[in-house]
Amino acid sequence: MMIEVLKDQSAGVPGDALILGLFEGMAPKAQIKELQAAAKTSDLDNLLVQIIGDLPNCAKFGETTVVHTYGMIEAKRIILAGLGKKKKLTIDRIRRISAVSTRTAQKLKSKTIITLIPKNIEEIDDLKTEPVIRALVEGTILGSYRFDYYKSNLKEDKDKDKEKDTEDTEDKEDKTIEIERLIILKDGKKGKKAAAAAAEEVSVAAAIKEGQIIAESVNYARDLTNHPAQYMTPSQLAFQAKEIAGEYGLSLTCLEKEEMQELKMNALLAVAKGSSEPPKLIALKYEGNPESKEVIAFVGKGITFDSGGISLKPASGMEDMIRDMAGAASVLGAMRAIAQLKPEVNVLGIMPCVENMPSGGAYRPGDIVTSMSGKTIEVISTDAEGRLILADAVTYAKKLGATRLVDLATLTGACVVALGAITSGVISNNKKWCDRVLKAAKTAGEKMWELPSDEEYLKQIKSKVADLKNTGGKGAGTITGGLFIGQFAGKTPWVHIDIAGTSDADKTEGYNYRGGTGVGVRTLVELTQDAALKEI
């Protein structure tokens, strides 16, 4: 997608659709003044004022209304995009309405879209031009996402489309249209000194580049998550990591089964026993500050299909278990972005990848395994497998020099019960490190909530025959599942993010397309750009 910024909002820029944001409760004439100089007649002003007056809900957040311009301006259509109350506008709301408007533009078969940044937007708290532009870019790219790899007929059949009015038909219409060009119109303030204007131009260009890289990396993680397990095997994830490493200059280590056996990764290997697919442990390294001994490790759960093993899951909904590797997908997406953005930090991306399947060779409830750390684990349920592979992966990350850890996993159904599909659950052993992660999540627009990590919960995962057991029962399942992983982090600052509810969307809404969301990519990338990391 080609993206550019033009400074004069009154310019008559040709395009297929022009997106005009509307604030709720503002006078109609004040909302359209940016278009007045571009209009060839005053008829457009009168038409828009009438439409806004007749349809007061068109300014409610998330609403879109299409107006045909009939040649009155260069753009073929105007999409009125509801911004809601001015005081409630945030960067994430800009990202969301940009995505919604983009999907509306796609339905209109638009290839070039133009979006106006409302004048004086910096009067709203915390809204600066560069973050707004980055959010517009991210929203456009995230909103235009489609997953069409396995649809055999990508051509439009107009006769059939007339006969059918289904969601699938709507997708057939949308997926053939790609947004080729995004033009952002911003207020060209007069009287700026040449140096200031040049500096602004550089920062705007950087915001566009950053937004594009991050959004494309989120979409990359979505693709990985949405592919079926027959394709997205541990070996395929390893291949994807190799491609990323080669393209963006990352160091790659990929452990095979024999190497894991030498390292005594018996917790990870136990989960892999039931499948004919060989396990892989992928480690990508980005070195942004060779002089520093500080290394952040992002560890992503990569169960490419989770049947539950011997503790078999119910058949209903098991098809969604292709996305149990969403944590690994997000870590790989984040590493893709980090390698391009080049923050001055050292980052490891660790992805333990296996299938969890039932077979004559599968591990069983009641088995006791010895992890790479030496801690022994009693297996209560083979469907509590994610924490087992993460135990060895966290230990391995520390072996590679990690001084701070973040693990990302679709770990517990209990997290979905507690927080739904809106917020990810967080457990940590270090308040300062946790606060940094939560701050990064808030800046990135990804909702996370810290859960308690009191020592009393550890009693639930204490085994009578081993050091630990891999589940503490239904009560506080998200907490005990996270604390299990924390036992392998030890004193290393560590944050666990449970994305069981947020990694998958059951419908298209905001900037999420149904299926894998790529959640966590933006937070991990934002965390590496935190200038205050050195203070911890």
C-alpha positions in Angstrom: 0.0 0.0 0.0 1.3 3.4 -1.0 0.9 6.0 1.8 1.5 9.7 1.7 0.6 12.8 3.7 -0.5 16.1 2.1 -0.5 19.2 4.2 -3.3 21.2 2.7 -6.7 19.9 3.8 -8.6 22.0 1.4 -6.9 20.5 -1.7 -9.2 18.8 -4.2 -7.6 15.4 -4.1 -9.0 12.8 -6.5 -9.8 9.4 -5.0 -12.5 6.7 -4.7 -13.5 7.6 -1.1 -12.8 10.5 1.2 -13.2 9.7 4.9 -14.5 12.6 7.0 -14.6 12.2 10.8 -17.6 13.6 12.6 -17.7 14.5 16.3 -20.9 13.9 18.2 -22.8 17.0 19.3 -20.9 19.5 17.0 -22.7 21.8 14.6 -22.9 20.3 11.1 -21.3 23.3 9.4 -18.3 23.2 11.7 -17.8 19.6 10.8 -17.4 20.1 7.0 -15.4 23.3 6.8 -12.3 21.4 5.6 -14.2 20.4 2.4 -15.6 23.8 1.6 -12.7 25.1 -0.4 -12.5 21.9 -2.3 -16.1 21.8 -3.4 -17.0 23.1 -6.9 -20.4 24.3 -5.7 -22.1 25.0 -2.3 -24.5 22.2 -3.0 -22.2 19.7 -1.3 -22.1 21.8 1.8 -25.9 22.0 1.9 -26.3 18.3 1.2 -23.9 17.3 4.0 -25.4 19.7 6.5 -28.8 18.2 5.7 -27.6 14.6 6.0 -25.8 15.2 9.3 -28.9 17.0 10.6 -31.3 14.2 9.5 -29.0 11.4 10.7 -27.7 12.5 14.1 -26.5 9.0 14.9 -24.0 9.2 12.0 -21.5 10.9 14.4 -21.8 8.1 17.0 -18.5 6.2 17.4 -18.1 3.5 14.8 -20.9 4.5 12.5 -20.2 5.1 8.8 -22.5 6.8 6.3 -21.7 6.9 2.5 -22.5 10.0 0.5 -22.1 10.2 -3.3 -20.5 13.5 -4.4 -21.7 13.4 -8.0 -18.6 15.3 -9.1 -19.0 18.2 -6.6 -15.4 17.4 -5.3 -12.7 15.2 -6.8 -13.4 12.3 -4.5 -16.2 10.0 -5.8 -17.7 9.4 -2.4 -17.5 10.7 1.1 -17.6 8.3 4.1 -18.9 10.1 7.2 -17.1 8.3 10.0 -18.5 8.7 13.6 -15.8 9.7 16.0 -18.2 10.0 19.0 -17.7 12.6 21.7 -14.6 14.7 21.1 -13.4 14.4 24.7 -13.5 10.6 24.4 -11.4 10.4 21.3 -8.2 8.3 21.8 -5.4 7.0 19.7 -7.0 3.5 19.8 -10.4 4.9 18.8 -8.7 6.5 15.8 -7.2 3.2 14.9 -10.6 1.4 15.2 -12.6 3.9 13.2 -9.9 4.0 10.6 -10.3 0.2 10.2 -14.1 0.4 10.1 -14.0 3.1 7.5 -11.5 1.1 5.4 -13.8 -1.9 5.3 -16.6 0.4 4.2 -14.4 1.8 1.4 -13.5 -1.8 0.3 -17.2 -2.6 -0.1 -17.4 0.4 -2.4 -14.5 -1.1 -4.4 -12.2 1.8 -3.5 -8.6 1.6 -4.4 -7.5 5.1 -3.3 -8.8 6.4 0.0 -8.3 9.8 1.5 -8.7 10.6 5.1 -8.8 14.0 6.8 -7.2 14.7 10.1 -9.6 17.0 11.9 -8.1 20.5 12.5 -6.9 21.4 16.0 -6.8 17.7 17.0 -3.9 18.5 19.2 -6.3 20.4 21.5 -7.5 16.9 22.6 -5.4 15.5 25.5 -2.6 13.2 24.5 -3.3 13.4 20.7 -0.3 14.5 18.7 0.0 14.6 15.0 2.5 11.8 14.6 0.7 9.2 16.8 -2.5 10.1 15.1 -1.0 9.5 11.7 0.5 6.2 12.9 -2.9 5.1 14.2 -4.6 6.0 10.9 -2.0 3.9 9.0 -2.3 1.0 11.4 -6.1 1.1 11.3 -6.2 1.1 7.5 -3.8 -1.8 7.1 -5.4 -3.9 10.0 -8.9 -3.1 8.7 -8.2 -4.2 5.2 -7.0 -7.6 6.3 -8.5 -10.7 4.8 -7.7 -14.4 5.0 -8.6 -15.9 1.7 -5.9 -18.5 1.1 -8.2 -21.4 1.0 -11.2 -20.0 -1.0 -11.2 -21.6 -4.4 -13.3 -19.0 -6.3 -11.9 -15.6 -5.9 -13.7 -14.1 -8.9 -16.9 -12.1 -8.6 -20.0 -13.7 -9.9 -22.4 -10.8 -10.1 -25.4 -12.9 -10.9 -24.9 -15.1 -7.8 -24.2 -12.0 -5.7 -27.5 -10.6 -6.7 -29.3 -13.7 -5.6 -27.4 -14.1 -2.2 -27.2 -11.7 0.6 -24.9 -13.5 3.0 -21.8 -12.7 4.9 -19.8 -15.0 2.6 -21.0 -13.2 -0.5 -20.0 -9.9 1.2 -16.5 -11.3 1.7 -16.3 -12.4 -2.0 -17.0 -8.8 -2.9 -14.5 -7.4 -0.5 -11.6 -9.7 -0.8 -10.8 -8.9 -4.5 -10.4 -5.2 -3.6 -7.1 -4.1 -2.1 -6.5 -0.6 -1.0 -3.6 0.5 -3.2 -3.2 4.1 -1.9 -3.9 5.9 1.3 -3.7 9.7 1.3 -3.7 11.5 4.7 -4.7 15.2 4.6 -3.4 17.2 7.5 -3.6 20.9 8.4 -0.7 22.7 6.8 0.0 25.4 9.5 1.4 28.6 8.0 4.3 30.5 9.4 6.4 27.5 10.4 10.2 28.0 10.1 11.9 25.8 7.5 13.8 23.8 10.1 10.6 23.1 12.1 8.7 22.1 8.9 11.5 19.8 7.8 11.7 18.2 11.3 8.0 17.6 11.2 8.2 16.0 7.8 10.8 13.6 9.0 8.8 12.6 12.1 5.6 12.2 10.0 7.5 9.9 7.6 8.8 7.9 10.6 5.3 7.6 12.0 4.0 6.2 8.6 6.9 3.7 8.4 6.4 2.6 12.0 2.6 2.2 11.6 3.0 0.3 8.4 5.7 -2.1 9.7 3.7 -2.8 12.9 0.4 -3.4 11.2 1.9 -5.6 8.5 3.6 -7.6 11.3 0.3 -8.0 13.1 -1.3 -9.2 9.9 1.6 -11.6 9.4 0.9 -13.1 12.9 -2.8 -13.3 12.0 -1.9 -15.3 8.9 0.2 -17.8 10.9 -2.6 -18.2 13.4 -5.3 -18.7 10.8 -3.6 -21.4 8.7 -4.9 -24.9 9.5 -2.8 -27.3 11.5 -2.1 -29.6 8.5 -0.1 -26.7 7.1 1.1 -24.7 10.1 3.1 -27.5 11.7 6.1 -27.0 14.0 8.3 -27.5 11.0 6.4 -24.8 9.0 6.8 -22.3 11.9 10.5 -23.1 11.9 10.6 -22.4 8.2 8.7 -19.1 8.7 11.3 -18.1 11.3 14.1 -19.0 8.9 12.5 -16.7 6.3 12.2 -13.8 8.7 15.8 -14.3 10.0 17.1 -14.3 6.4 15.1 -11.3 5.2 15.6 -9.0 8.2 19.1 -10.1 9.5 18.2 -12.0 12.7 20.2 -14.8 14.2 18.4 -18.1 14.2 18.7 -21.3 16.3 16.3 -24.1 15.8 16.6 -27.1 18.2 15.6 -30.5 16.9 14.3 -33.4 19.0 17.8 -34.8 19.6 19.2 -31.5 20.8 16.2 -31.1 23.2 16.9 -34.5 24.5 20.5 -33.5 25.2 19.3 -30.4 27.1 16.8 -32.6 29.0 13.8 -30.7 27.9 11.6 -33.5 29.0 8.5 -31.4 29.8 8.4 -30.1 26.2 9.2 -33.5 24.8 6.5 -35.2 26.8 3.8 -33.1 25.1 5.3 -33.9 21.7 5.3 -37.7 22.2 1.8 -38.2 21.0 2.3 -36.7 17.5 4.2 -37.8 14.4 5.1 -34.1 13.8 8.6 -33.5 15.2 8.9 -30.7 17.8 10.9 -27.6 17.2 12.3 -25.0 19.6 12.9 -21.7 17.6 15.1 -19.0 19.0 15.5 -15.7 17.1 18.0 -13.1 18.3 18.0 -9.3 17.6 21.0 -7.4 18.9 20.3 -3.7 19.1 22.7 -2.9 21.9 25.8 -5.1 21.8 27.4 -3.1 24.7 24.5 -4.1 27.0 24.2 -7.4 28.9 20.4 -6.8 29.2 18.4 -9.2 27.1 14.6 -9.2 26.9 13.1 -12.6 26.0 9.7 -13.0 24.5 8.5 -16.6 24.8 5.5 -17.7 22.8 3.4 -20.9 23.2 3.4 -22.8 19.9 1.0 -25.6 20.2 0.1 -26.0 16.5 -2.9 -28.2 17.3 -4.2 -29.0 20.7 -6.5 -32.0 20.9 -6.0 -32.1 24.7 -4.0 -35.3 24.3 -5.2 -38.3 26.4 -7.3 -35.7 28.4 -9.2 -35.2 25.1 -11.1 -32.0 24.6 -14.8 -32.0 23.6 -15.4 -32.3 19.8 -17.4 -29.1 19.7 -15.0 -26.2 19.0 -11.9 -28.3 18.7 -11.4 -26.9 15.2 -10.4 -23.6 16.8 -7.4 -25.4 18.4 -5.4 -24.6 15.3 -4.9 -21.2 16.9 -3.3 -22.6 20.1 0.0 -21.4 18.6 -1.1 -17.7 18.7 1.6 -16.8 21.3 4.4 -18.1 19.0 2.8 -16.3 16.0 2.7 -13.0 17.9 6.3 -13.4 19.1 7.4 -14.1 15.5 5.4 -11.1 14.2 6.9 -8.9 16.9 10.5 -10.1 16.0 9.6 -9.2 12.3 8.8 -5.7 13.3 11.6 -5.2 15.8 14.2 -6.2 13.2 12.9 -3.5 10.9 12.4 -0.7 13.5 15.8 -1.4 15.1 15.3 -0.3 18.8 18.4 -0.1 20.9 17.7 -3.2 23.0 18.7 -6.9 22.8 15.7 -9.2 22.2 15.3 -13.0 22.1 12.2 -14.5 20.5 11.7 -18.1 21.8 9.0 -20.3 20.4 8.5 -23.9 21.6 6.4 -25.6 18.9 4.7 -29.0 19.2 1.4 -30.8 18.5 -0.6 -32.2 21.5 -2.1 -35.4 20.2 -3.5 -38.6 21.7 -1.8 -41.9 20.6 -0.3 -45.1 21.9 2.9 -43.1 22.6 1.3 -40.0 24.2 2.1 -38.9 27.7 -0.5 -39.7 30.3 -2.2 -38.2 33.4 -0.2 -39.5 36.3 3.2 -39.4 34.5 6.0 -37.5 36.2 8.5 -35.6 34.0 11.7 -33.9 34.8 12.0 -30.4 33.2 15.2 -28.9 31.8 15.5 -26.9 35.1 15.5 -30.1 37.1 12.1 -29.5 38.7 9.8 -32.5 38.5 6.2 -32.2 37.4 3.3 -34.5 38.0 1.0 -34.5 35.0 -2.6 -34.2 36.2 -4.1 -33.3 32.8 -2.5 -33.6 29.4 -4.7 -30.7 28.4 -2.6 -28.4 30.6 0.3 -28.8 28.1 1.1 -25.2 27.3 2.7 -24.5 30.7 4.9 -27.6 30.2 6.5 -26.5 27.0 6.8 -23.0 28.3 8.6 -24.3 31.4 11.5 -25.6 29.3 11.4 -22.6 26.9 11.7 -20.1 29.8 14.6 -22.2 31.2 16.2 -22.2 27.8 15.7 -18.4 27.4 17.6 -17.9 30.7 20.4 -20.2 29.5 20.7 -17.9 26.4 21.2 -14.9 28.7 17.7 -13.5 29.2 17.6 -10.9 32.0 13.8 -10.1 31.6 11.0 -12.4 30.4 7.6 -12.0 28.9 5.7 -15.1 27.9 2.6 -15.0 25.7 0.2 -17.9 25.7 -3.3 -19.1 25.0 -3.1 -20.8 28.4 -6.4 -21.1 30.2 -10.1 -21.2 29.5 -10.4 -19.7 33.0 -9.0 -16.4 31.6 -11.8 -16.3 29.0 -14.3 -16.9 31.8 -12.8 -14.1 33.9 -12.0 -11.5 31.3 -13.8 -12.5 28.1 -12.5 -11.7 24.7 -11.6 -8.1 25.5 -8.8 -8.2 28.0 -5.7 -10.4 28.5 -4.8 -11.6 31.9 -1.3 -10.8 33.4 0.7 -12.5 36.2 4.1 -11.3 37.3 6.9 -11.7 39.8 8.2 -8.1 39.5 6.1 -5.0 39.9 8.3 -2.6 38.0 8.7 -4.9 35.0 4.9 -5.6 35.0 4.2 -1.9 35.1 6.4 -1.4 32.0 4.6 -4.1 30.2 1.1 -2.8 31.1 2.2 0.7 30.1 3.3 -0.6 26.7 0.0 -2.4 26.3 -2.0 0.7 27.1 0.1 2.8 24.6 -0.4 0.1 22.0 -4.2 -0.1 22.6 -4.2 -3.7 23.8 -6.2 -4.2 27.0 -4.4 -6.2 29.8 -5.2 -6.7 33.5 -2.9 -7.7 36.3 -4.2 -10.6 38.4 -2.9 -11.3 42.0 0.1 -13.6 42.4 0.0 -14.2 46.1 2.0 -17.1 47.4 -1.1 -18.8 48.8 -2.1 -19.8 45.3 1.1 -21.9 45.0 -0.4 -24.5 47.3 -2.8 -25.5 44.5 0.0 -26.6 42.2 2.1 -28.3 44.9 2.3 -32.1 44.2 2.5 -34.9 46.8 4.8 -36.9 44.6 6.8 -34.3 42.6 7.9 -30.7 42.9 4.8 -29.4 41.0 1.7 -30.6 39.4 0.6 -29.1 36.1 -2.9 -28.0 37.1 -4.3 -26.6 40.4 -7.9 -27.3 39.6 -10.7 -24.9 38.4 -10.4 -22.3 41.1 -8.1 -19.4 40.1 -7.0 -21.4 37.0 -5.5 -18.4 35.2 -3.5 -17.5 38.3 -2.2 -20.9 39.1 -1.4 -21.6 35.4 0.7 -18.5 35.2 2.4 -19.1 38.6 3.4 -22.6 37.3 5.4 -20.9 34.6 6.7 -18.4 37.1 8.4 -21.2 39.0 10.8 -21.6 36.1 11.4 -17.9 35.8 12.8 -17.9 39.3 14.0 -14.4 40.3 14.4 -13.2 36.7 11.8 -10.4 36.2 8.9 -12.1 34.4 5.5 -11.3 33.0 3.0 -13.9 31.8 0.2 -12.7 29.4 -2.7 -15.1 29.0 -4.3 -14.4 25.6 -6.7 -17.3 25.5 -9.7 -14.9 25.1 -8.1 -12.1 23.0 -6.1 -14.1 20.4 -9.2 -15.1 18.4 -12.2 -13.0 17.3 -15.5 -14.7 16.5 -16.6 -11.7 14.3 -15.2 -8.8 12.4 -15.3 -5.7 14.6 -13.1 -2.6 15.0 -9.6 -3.5 13.6 -10.0 -7.2 14.2 -11.1 -9.5 11.4 -12.7 -12.7 12.5 -10.1 -15.4 13.4 -6.6 -14.7 14.7 -6.1 -11.2 16.0 -2.3 -11.0 16.3 -2.8 -9.7 19.8 0.5 -9.0 21.7 2.5 -7.9 18.7 1.9 -4.2 19.2 2.6 -4.5 23.0 5.9 -6.4 22.6 7.1 -3.9 19.9 6.1 -0.9 22.1 7.9 -2.4 25.0 11.2 -2.5 23.1 10.8 1.2 22.3 10.4 2.2 25.9 13.3 4.6 26.6 13.0 4.0 30.3 13.9 0.3 30.2 17.4 1.0 31.2 16.1 2.4 34.6 14.7 -0.9 35.7 
